[in-house]
């Protein structure tokens, strides 16, 4: 028995498994990934005949269904069901002063930055690239070279913005360059004027085919590759490449890169690959989850230069190199320490002024006023007349000693009849 693949699974991917430990009758199971020592089962292929043959179409990627037994180290000692001993003391009634939840960390939580291996910054611009040559040194003896290659690129179906391709990097077989070229080779890069595949992927009944017809293509870069004795890799400078847009939500854009010598290195297809399929890059699973990177599709190498419409000059192959795209630069991570350290401890006294004045002046700055100010109202000037009418007592008080100028009281007038003038004045 075998199981079909899910949409996201492919040949060679890690297959979901469950590992069970049989330790003398007690069985415990856990999903894969719990222990790095556990073996991993990769998706293989079902064979449609017995015995198997070298015919490719007899094989199809399928998932194994069954049990695989293997030896593993047993645990040194099984845990006991009951505790080994009773608690030594009774629980304390005191409440712990330690918080039940961890204290906040000093460093703020930040989102993960893009993988540094595929992300870099040049002249305040950020770029992301797809790589298919991370293991180039391991499979370089399995490669060949030709004049050029057609490359379809597809945006992620969840990408609502689309991407801009900003450069290409490829490997050059300098031994395939004629000696008359002096160790250098010219390159040209074209893009299909419209979006979509460069040719119908259904090759049995093709409805369109733009191969070899330059009227449908636009040149976006050209230059010269000079041999580097330390490396056969060359990347087109960003300033020499016209950024080209791939439409959003699964849009496709086709590219054609060619040399004027049969020196562009490519890799043969795997058994299951073909026109219309995706070519997995070196970080395919992570890029698929990100949703903002493009996907490389199986293209074709061109046997001549420049390309023409003869169909036999094209053969499906894998691209070897890098594909660069614009990427939004991430914001700077917040600093783990304050930008400035306080210059000194706070003062116990409040600060009166940011800039203290000089020593006080010995002389007042303003002359005092003639009339000092007071909070009470001023007393009015005295008048010549009493403010109230004096009261007359019925029994006046007579002093023992007469005054120098006695008043003309009624009592004195009655006791002295000769004082007529005074009496007359009183009347």
Secondary structure by P-SEA (a helix, b strand, c coil): cbbbbcccccccccccbbbbbbcccbbbbbcccccccbbbbcbbbbbcccccccccccbbbbbbbbbbbbbbbcccccccccccccccccccccccccccccccccccccccccccccccccccbbbbbcccccccccccccccccccbbbbbbccccccbbbbbccccccccccccccccccbbbbbbbccccccccccccccccccccccccccccccbbbbbcccccccccccccccccbbbbbccbbbbbbbbbcccccbbbbbbcccccccbbbbccaaaaaaaaccbbbbcbbbbbcccccccccccbbbbbbcbbbbbbbcccccccccccccccccccccccccccccccccccccccccccbbbbcccccccccccccccbbbbcbbbbbccccccccccaaaaaacccaaaaaaaac
